[in-house]
C-alpha cells in the first residue's frame, strides 16, 4: 500500500556521510491499516497447518538467499558493516526461517495432561520493533517464529535502514505469503512504534533495542496487558582466567569487544584480566588493536567500519572523553577519526586499561568500538565484578581448564555464557537477558513458546 505519511528521512552512507536515498516515513494511520490487515489475515492464517507454514518459511529462506549478494551490498552501503560479516548476517537471516521450520518438528501444539487437553493457540498479532544494527537478522528473527506458530505480524524497522528494508520486503513478496501475514511500516518509534504498543489489537510487542526504550514500552504496553519480549542492552563481561592462553584469548577479546564495530548488544566490552598478568595483557591488546584493520567496509579485509551515524559517532566520542576524564589509562585509540578516515563516521578502536567497575565506561552501554580492561585478584572477585551490573545478556570465559571455566560460567548472571569462543551461536538455544537486559527468549522452541497461549480443556476423562 502507499503510505499516507509525508515526513522524509534521509538515508546516509556512514562511510562518507553522503545521502544515498530518501525514505517516506509512515504515520499512525499507516500503522492502523497494517494492523487491520494483520487482524483479517489472522482469522485464516491461524488455522493453517504446520506443514503449510513450514513451506512458507522455506520459500522465504529461498527468496532471501536468491538475492543474498544484493542484500549484503545494501547493508554495507547503508549501515557501514564490513563486507565479510555482512555477508554472514544476510545468510543467517535466511537461515532463521529454517531454524523455525526445524523447531516446529519438536513443538507440539496439543498434548494431554492427565484428563486435560492442553492446546497452544497462536497468540494473535505480533507488533515487532527492530533496530538498525543488523536489520535483516532482527526482522527475520521476529517474522520466522510468528509464521511458524500461526501468528500475523506488523514490523516497525529502524528508519535508518530503509534501503535494506525495501529489499527484504521484496523478498517477502516474492515468497508469496498470504496477504496480511507479514506487514512492514517504516516510521519512527515515537509515531509508528507507539501506535503498535498502545493498539488494543496487538497481542504482543517484540522489541530489540535499548533498555531505556524497553522500560517505556513496558509501561505503555501495560495498559492493554500485552505480552512482551524485550531483548535489550548489555555491558557484557569477558573473564580471562589466569590459566588461559593469552596469545589466543586476547585477540579473541578484541573480536568479541569490537563485534559489529562495537554496535552489538552481545559485545564483550568489559574485559576482566588477572592483576598478575595485566601488563602482559596490555601489550597483547596493543598488538591486537594495531593489527585490526578499520577501513572501507567494501574491502574484504576490513574488520571494522564506521559507526552508523554522526549522532552515534558523537556518542562514542563523549564516552571516550569520559574515560579520559575518569582517569582510565588509554592504551589504544582515543578521540577523533583514525588517520586517513576523516570522511564518514569512523571512530578509533579504543581500549582503556586500569578501569574500575564504577567508571561510566564500565557501567553504560556505549555501542561503539570501546573496550574497558578491569583487573581482578581472585576468581571470586572476577565473578563479583562480572555480576556487578544492571545488565545480564551475555558473558564470556577463557581458561585452559574446562571444568574451572564451566564452574565460573555457572555463576555469572547472564542469558548466555560462551566458553573459549567468540560469538558462536546455537540457533536452537534460548537467547535473551537477565535483569535489565530484557524479558523473554528468542530462538528454537523457546522462541515459539513466546508466540502461543495455552488453553486447558477439561473433561476428557473416560465416561
C-alpha positions in Angstrom: 0.0 0.0 0.0 1.0 3.6 -0.4 1.9 5.4 2.8 -0.1 8.4 3.9 2.9 9.8 5.8 4.7 12.9 4.5 7.8 13.2 6.7 11.1 12.4 4.8 14.1 10.6 6.3 17.4 10.9 4.5 19.4 7.7 4.2 23.1 8.3 4.6 26.1 6.1 3.8 28.2 6.2 7.0 31.4 5.6 5.2 31.3 9.0 3.6 28.4 10.9 5.1 26.7 11.2 1.7 22.9 10.9 1.2 22.1 7.8 -0.8 18.3 8.0 -0.7 15.2 9.2 1.0 12.5 7.3 2.9 8.9 8.4 3.4 8.0 7.7 7.0 4.7 6.2 7.8 2.3 7.6 10.4 -0.4 6.3 12.8 -2.9 5.8 10.0 -0.4 3.5 8.2 0.2 1.5 11.3 -3.5 1.1 11.9 -4.0 0.0 8.3 -1.3 -2.6 8.7 -2.8 -3.8 12.0 -6.2 -4.2 10.3 -4.7 -6.3 7.5 -2.9 -8.5 10.1 -6.2 -8.9 12.0 -8.1 -10.0 8.9 -5.3 -12.4 7.9 -5.1 -13.9 11.4 -8.6 -15.4 11.1 -7.5 -17.9 8.4 -3.7 -18.0 8.9 -4.0 -19.1 12.5 -5.8 -22.2 11.2 -3.1 -23.3 8.7 -1.2 -26.5 9.2 2.3 -26.9 10.5 3.3 -28.3 7.0 1.9 -25.2 5.2 3.7 -22.8 7.5 6.9 -24.8 7.1 6.6 -24.4 3.3 6.2 -20.7 3.7 9.3 -20.5 5.8 11.2 -22.5 3.2 10.1 -20.1 0.5 11.1 -17.1 2.4 14.5 -18.6 3.1 14.9 -19.3 -0.6 13.9 -15.8 -1.8 16.4 -14.1 0.6 19.2 -16.4 -0.5 18.4 -15.8 -4.1 19.2 -12.1 -3.5 22.0 -12.6 -0.9 24.6 -10.5 -2.7 22.3 -7.6 -3.3 21.1 -7.6 0.3 24.6 -7.7 1.6 25.8 -4.8 -0.5 22.9 -2.7 0.7 23.8 -3.4 4.3 27.4 -2.4 3.7 26.4 0.8 1.9 23.6 1.9 4.3 24.9 0.6 7.6 28.7 0.5 7.1 29.3 -3.0 8.4 32.2 -4.6 6.6 31.5 -7.0 3.7 32.5 -10.3 5.2 30.4 -10.1 8.4 27.5 -8.5 6.5 27.5 -11.5 4.2 27.3 -13.8 7.1 24.5 -11.9 8.7 22.5 -12.0 5.5 22.8 -15.7 5.2 21.9 -16.1 8.9 18.8 -14.0 8.4 17.6 -16.5 5.8 18.6 -19.4 8.0 16.4 -18.2 10.9 13.4 -19.3 8.7 14.9 -22.8 8.5 15.7 -22.8 12.2 12.0 -22.0 13.0 10.9 -24.7 10.5 13.1 -27.3 12.1 11.9 -26.3 15.6 8.3 -27.0 14.6 9.2 -30.7 14.3 9.7 -30.8 18.1 6.9 -28.5 19.1 3.5 -29.9 20.0 0.5 -27.6 19.8 -1.7 -30.1 21.6 -0.9 -32.5 24.4 -2.8 -34.4 27.2 -2.0 -33.7 30.8 -3.9 -36.4 32.7 -7.6 -35.9 31.6 -7.0 -32.3 30.5 -6.2 -31.4 26.9 -3.7 -28.5 26.5 -3.9 -26.5 23.3 -1.2 -24.0 22.5 -3.1 -21.4 20.4 -1.4 -18.7 18.2 -1.2 -15.5 20.3 -2.5 -13.1 17.7 -0.9 -10.1 16.0 2.7 -9.5 16.9 4.0 -5.9 16.9 7.7 -6.0 16.3 10.1 -3.1 16.7 13.6 -3.7 15.4 17.0 -1.8 15.5 19.5 -0.8 12.8 22.5 -2.8 13.8 21.6 -6.0 12.0 18.4 -5.1 10.1 17.8 -8.3 8.2 18.6 -10.5 11.1 16.3 -8.7 13.6 13.4 -8.6 11.2 13.7 -12.2 10.2 14.1 -13.3 13.8 10.7 -11.7 14.5 8.9 -12.9 11.4 10.1 -16.5 11.4 8.6 -17.6 14.8 5.4 -15.7 14.1 4.9 -17.5 10.9 5.8 -20.8 12.5 3.2 -20.5 15.2 0.3 -19.1 13.0 0.6 -15.5 14.2 0.5 -12.5 11.9 2.9 -9.6 12.4 3.4 -5.9 11.9 7.1 -4.8 11.9 8.4 -1.3 12.6 12.0 -1.5 11.4 14.6 1.2 12.1 14.1 4.3 9.9 17.9 4.3 9.3 17.6 1.1 7.3 15.1 2.0 4.7 17.1 0.7 1.7 17.7 -2.7 3.3 14.1 -2.9 4.5 12.8 -2.3 0.9 14.9 -5.2 -0.5 13.8 -7.5 2.3 10.1 -6.5 1.7 10.6 -7.5 -1.9 11.9 -10.9 -0.8 8.9 -11.4 1.4 6.6 -10.5 -1.5 8.4 -13.0 -3.7 7.9 -15.7 -1.1 4.1 -15.4 -1.8 3.0 -15.5 1.8 -0.8 -14.9 2.3 -1.8 -11.3 2.2 -1.6 -9.6 5.6 0.5 -12.1 7.4 3.7 -10.0 7.3 3.3 -6.2 7.3 6.1 -3.7 7.4 5.6 0.0 8.3 8.6 2.4 8.1 8.4 5.2 10.6 9.8 6.4 13.9 9.4 4.8 17.3 7.5 7.8 18.6 4.8 7.5 15.9 4.6 4.0 14.4 6.2 2.2 17.3 4.0 4.0 19.8 0.9 3.0 17.9 1.9 -0.7 17.9 2.5 -0.5 21.7 -0.9 1.1 22.5 -3.1 -0.5 19.9 -5.6 -3.0 21.5 -5.4 -5.5 18.6 -1.7 -6.1 19.1 -1.3 -9.1 21.4 2.4 -8.9 21.9 5.3 -6.5 21.4 8.6 -8.0 20.4 11.3 -5.3 20.8 15.1 -5.3 20.3 16.8 -2.1 21.4 17.9 -0.1 24.3 17.0 -0.7 27.9 15.5 2.9 28.4 13.2 2.4 25.5 12.3 -1.1 26.7 11.2 0.3 30.0 8.9 2.8 28.3 7.4 0.0 26.2 6.7 -2.0 29.4 4.9 1.0 30.9 2.8 1.8 27.8 2.0 -1.9 27.0 0.7 -2.5 30.5 -2.5 -0.5 29.7 -3.7 -3.4 27.5 -1.7 -6.2 29.2 0.3 -7.1 26.1 2.7 -9.9 26.2 6.3 -8.7 25.9 9.6 -10.0 24.6 12.3 -7.4 25.1 15.9 -8.1 24.0 17.7 -5.1 25.5 21.2 -3.7 26.2 24.3 -5.3 27.7 27.6 -4.5 29.3 28.9 -7.9 28.9 31.9 -9.3 30.9 34.7 -11.3 29.3 36.6 -13.1 32.0 40.1 -14.3 31.1 41.3 -16.6 33.9 44.9 -16.7 34.9 45.5 -20.1 33.3 44.2 -19.0 29.8 46.4 -18.9 26.7 46.7 -15.2 26.4 48.1 -15.4 22.9 44.6 -16.7 21.8 42.3 -15.1 24.5 43.4 -11.5 23.9 43.0 -11.3 20.1 39.6 -13.1 20.7 38.7 -10.5 23.3 39.2 -7.8 20.7 36.9 -9.6 18.2 34.3 -10.0 21.0 34.5 -6.4 22.2 34.6 -4.9 18.8 32.0 -7.1 17.2 30.0 -5.2 14.6 32.3 -2.2 15.3 31.1 -2.4 18.9 27.5 -1.9 17.8 26.2 -5.2 19.2 24.2 -5.9 22.4 26.3 -9.1 22.9 29.7 -7.4 22.6 32.1 -8.3 25.4 33.0 -4.7 26.3 34.3 -5.3 29.9 37.5 -7.4 29.7 38.4 -8.8 33.1 42.1 -9.9 33.4 44.1 -11.2 36.4 46.1 -8.4 38.0 49.2 -10.7 37.9 49.1 -10.7 34.1 47.7 -7.2 33.5 50.9 -5.8 31.9 51.2 -8.8 29.6 47.5 -8.4 28.6 48.1 -4.6 27.9 50.9 -5.3 25.5 49.0 -8.0 23.7 45.9 -5.7 23.4 48.0 -3.0 21.8 49.3 -5.5 19.2 45.8 -6.9 18.6 44.3 -3.5 18.0 47.2 -2.4 15.8 46.6 -5.5 13.6 42.8 -4.9 13.3 42.0 -3.2 10.1 39.5 -0.4 10.2 38.6 0.9 6.7 36.3 0.9 3.7 33.6 -1.7 4.6 33.6 -2.8 0.9 37.1 -4.1 1.3 37.2 -7.9 2.0 39.9 -7.5 4.7 38.2 -4.7 6.7 37.3 -5.9 10.2 35.8 -2.6 11.5 33.8 0.0 9.6 32.3 3.3 10.6 29.6 3.6 13.2 26.1 4.1 11.9 25.6 7.9 12.1 27.1 11.2 13.1 25.0 11.1 16.2 26.4 7.7 17.1 29.9 8.9 16.4 29.4 11.8 18.8 28.1 9.5 21.4 31.2 7.3 21.2 33.4 10.4 21.4 31.7 11.5 24.6 32.3 8.1 26.2 36.0 8.2 25.2 36.3 11.6 26.7 34.6 10.3 29.9 37.1 7.5 30.2 39.9 10.0 29.9 38.3 12.3 32.4 37.8 9.5 34.9 41.5 8.6 34.8 41.4 5.3 32.9 44.7 4.5 31.0 44.2 5.0 27.3 46.3 2.2 25.6 44.9 2.3 22.1 42.8 4.6 20.0 41.3 7.8 21.5 39.4 10.8 20.3 38.8 11.7 16.7 38.9 9.8 13.4 41.5 7.2 12.5 44.2 8.7 10.2 43.1 8.8 6.6 39.5 8.1 7.5 38.3 11.6 8.4 35.4 11.3 5.9 32.4 9.5 7.3 31.7 8.3 10.8 34.8 6.2 11.6 35.8 6.1 15.3 39.2 4.9 16.5 39.1 1.4 18.0 39.8 2.3 21.6 41.0 0.4 24.7 41.2 1.7 28.2 43.2 -0.2 30.9 43.1 0.1 34.6 39.4 0.8 34.5 37.4 0.4 37.7 33.9 -1.1 37.6 32.3 2.1 38.9 33.5 4.2 35.9 31.0 5.4 33.4 32.7 3.5 30.6 32.3 0.3 32.6 28.7 0.8 33.6 26.9 2.1 30.4 26.4 0.5 27.0 28.4 2.6 24.5 27.6 0.9 21.2 30.9 1.6 19.6 34.5 0.2 19.5 35.4 1.0 23.1 36.8 -1.7 25.4 37.4 -1.4 29.2 40.0 -3.6 30.8 39.4 -4.3 34.5 41.8 -6.2 36.7 41.0 -8.7 39.5 42.9 -10.5 42.2 40.9 -13.7 42.6 38.4 -15.8 40.7 35.8 -14.9 43.2 36.4 -11.2 42.7 36.2 -11.7 38.9 32.8 -13.2 39.2 31.7 -10.4 41.6 32.8 -7.8 39.1 31.2 -9.6 36.2 27.8 -9.6 38.0 28.1 -6.0 39.3 26.0 -4.6 36.5 22.3 -3.8 35.8 22.6 -5.9 32.7 22.7 -9.7 32.1 22.7 -10.5 28.4 25.9 -12.4 27.6 29.3 -13.3 29.1 32.5 -14.9 28.0 35.1 -17.1 29.9 38.5 -18.1 28.7 40.5 -20.9 30.5 42.7 -23.9 29.7 40.7 -25.9 32.3 37.2 -26.6 31.1 35.9 -27.7 34.5 37.1 -24.5 36.0 35.6 -22.4 33.1 32.3 -24.2 33.4 32.2 -23.5 37.2 32.8 -19.8 36.6 30.3 -19.7 33.8 27.6 -21.2 36.0 28.0 -18.3 38.5 27.6 -15.5 36.0 24.2 -13.9 35.8 23.6 -13.8 32.1 21.3 -15.3 29.5 24.3 -16.8 27.5 27.8 -17.6 28.5 30.4 -18.7 25.9 33.5 -20.6 26.9 36.7 -20.2 24.9 34.6 -19.0 21.9 34.0 -15.7 20.1 30.3 -15.1 19.3 29.4 -18.7 18.3 25.7 -19.2 18.1 23.4 -22.1 18.8 20.2 -21.2 16.9 18.1 -23.6 19.0 19.3 -22.4 22.4 17.4 -19.6 24.2 18.7 -16.1 23.6 17.7 -13.2 26.0 18.7 -11.4 29.1 18.6 -11.4 32.8 18.0 -8.3 34.9 17.7 -5.1 32.8 18.8 -6.9 29.6 15.2 -7.9 28.9 12.3 -10.3 29.2 11.5 -13.5 27.3 13.6 -15.6 24.9 14.3 -15.9 21.2 15.4 -19.0 19.2 14.3 -22.6 18.9 11.4 -23.9 20.9 11.8 -21.2 23.4 11.1 -18.6 20.8 8.0 -20.4 19.6 6.7 -20.6 23.1 6.7 -16.8 23.3 4.1 -16.8 20.5 1.4 -19.1 21.9 -1.2 -19.0 24.6 -2.1 -22.3 26.5 -5.7 -23.2 26.7 -6.8 -26.0 29.0 -9.9 -28.0 28.1 -11.1 -30.2 31.0 -13.4 -33.2 30.6 -11.5 -35.8 28.7 -11.9 -38.4 31.4 -13.4 -41.7 30.3 -17.2 -41.6 30.8 
